[in-house]
Amino acid sequence: MDFRERLERNQLRSFALLESYKNGIRDFSRVDLREINLTGCNLRGIDLRGADLICANLRSCKLQGASLEDAYLRGANLRYAQLQGAVLSRAVFRDADLTHSNLDKAVAIEVRFWDTCLDRASLKGIDLTRAVFERSSLVGVELLQANISDLILSQTDLTRANFKGARGFDGRFVPHEMQGCLQKDTVKPDGSIEVGPVWFD
């Protein structure tokens, strides 16, 4: 399939999904939505459980209260996406871009973030129990009041990340596992600041 055919196919799929949503359909679970372009669309409360969202363009999408459990989002663009209160448990984000996204009060239990950028995203009150961040960037992320119980951080940049009031950590602010992570001007759960740079090996 050449580029033009792929483009036309994805435009048709985008149109079909949006028309279905407009007509009250919310269940798109386990649907193949690879490379779909839904930039800026209002999809509040949509059910995308187990959906294949490889290289999907969800930039600036309004996805408040959406269900994305077990979804696969390799290479997905979610810059500026609105995901407040969304359920993301066990979803996989690989090489994804969530810069400036809003995941306040989302449920992200056992989510995998691999090689993913969340710079300047808002994750206030999010539940990250047993979540994994590996080779990812959390520069300037707001994690106030987040649940970070058994959180695993590996080779992740925490520069200027704000964990103030985060729950489920030990007194030294070393989560369940923290390897090769950079803290610089990072706000710890107790409000103190790790001026750094400090690498955890």
N, C-alpha and C positions, 0 to 999 in steps of 0.2 A: 504494500500500500504506500503510494507516494505521499508527499507532504500535503498536497491539495486534497486528496481523498481523506486523509486523516483529519484535516481541518474541517471539511464538510461534515464528516461523520460526528466529530465532537460537537459541532454547532447544532446538529440535529439532536444529539443526546442531551445537550444543555437545554434546548428548547423543550424537548419532551419532559424532562424532569421538572422544569419550572412550570410548565402547563399542568402537570400532575399535582404539583405542590399547590398551585393556585386553586385547583379543584378539590383541595382538602386531603389529598393523599400525603401521608407523612412517612410511611414505611418503605424505605429503600435499602433495607438491610441485605447484606451479602450481594449487592449489585456491583457489577464491574463498571467503575467510573474512572478508569485510568485516563489521564490527560484531559479530563473534562474541565471546561472553563466556566466558573461560576463567580467570577470577580464581582464583588460588591452586592451580591444577591442577598435577599432576606429569606433565610431558611431556618428561622427560629423553631426549635422543637422537632427538627427533622430526625428521623431514625436512620442512621448510617452504620448500625452495628455490623461488624464483619465486612464492611465494604472495602473494595480494592480502590484506593485513592492514589495510586502511584502517579506522580507528576501532576496531580490535580492542582488547578489554580483556584484557590479559595481566598485570595487576597481581599481583605476588607469585607469578607462575608459576615453576615449577622447570624451566628450559630448559637445564640443563647439557649440554654436548656436542651441542646441537641444530644443525641446518643451516638457515641462513636466507640463503644466498647469493641475491642478486638479488631478495629479497623487497621488497615495497613497504609501508611502515608509516606512511603519513600519518595523523596524529591518533591514533596508537596509544598506549595507556596501558601502560607497562612499569615503573611505579613499583615498587620493591623486587623486580623480577624477578631471578632467578638465572640468569645466562648464562655461567657460568664455562666456558671451553674451547669455547664455541660458535663456529661459523664463520659470519661475517656478511658476507663479502666481496661488494662491489658492492651491498649492500642500501641502500635509501634510507629515511632517517628524516626526515620533514617534519612540523613541528608536533607532534612526539612528546614524550612525557614519560618520561624514564628516571631520574628523581630516586631516589637511594638504590639504584639497581640495581647488580648485581655482574657485571662483564664481565672479571674477571681471566683472563688468558691466552687471551682470545678472539682469533680471527683476523678482523681487520676491514680488510682491504686494499681500498683504493678505495671505502670506505663513504662515503656522503654524509649528513651531519647538517645539515639546514637548519631554522632556527627551532626548534631542539630543546633541551630542558632536561635536562642531565645533572648537576645540582647534587648534590654529596655522593655521587656514584657512585664505585665502585671499578673502576679500569681497570689494575690492576697487571699488568705483563708483557704487556699487549695489543699486538698488531701493528697499528699504524695507518699502515702504509706507503701513501703517496699518498691518505690519507683527507682529507676536506674537512669543516671545521666552519664554517658561515656563519650569522651572526646567531644564535648559540647561546650557552648559558650553561654554563660548566664551573666554577662556584663550588665550591670545596672538594673538587674531584675528585682522587683519588689515582691518579697515573700513574707510580708508581715502576717503573723498569726497562722502561718501555714502549718499543716501537720507533716512533719518530716520523719515520722517513726520508721526506723529501719531503712532509711534512704541510703542509696548507694551512689557515690560520686567518684568518678574515675577520669583522670586527665581532663578535668573541666575547669574553665576559667570563671572564678567567682568574683572578679574585680568589681567593686562597688555594689555587689549584691547586698540586699537588705533583708536579713533574717529576723529582725526585731520581733520578739514575741512568739517566734516559731515554737511549736510543741513537739515533744517526742525525741529530744536530743539529750545527750549526757552533758554533765557540767563543763566539759572542756570544749564543747562544740566540735566534736569529732563525730560525725554521723556514723551509722552502722558500718560503713566502709568509705574511706576517703583516700584515694591513691592518686598521686601526681596532679593534685588540684592546686590552683593558684588563688591565694587570698591576698587582695590588696585593697585597702580602704573598704573592707567588707564589714558590714554591721552584723554582729553576732546576736543570737536570740536574747541575751541579757542587755543589749543596747550598747555594749562596748564595741570599739572599732579596732579591727586588725589592720594597722597601718601598712604592714608588710613592705615589700612582697614576701609572702611566706608560701613555700611549696610543701605540700604534704606528700611524703614518699611512702 
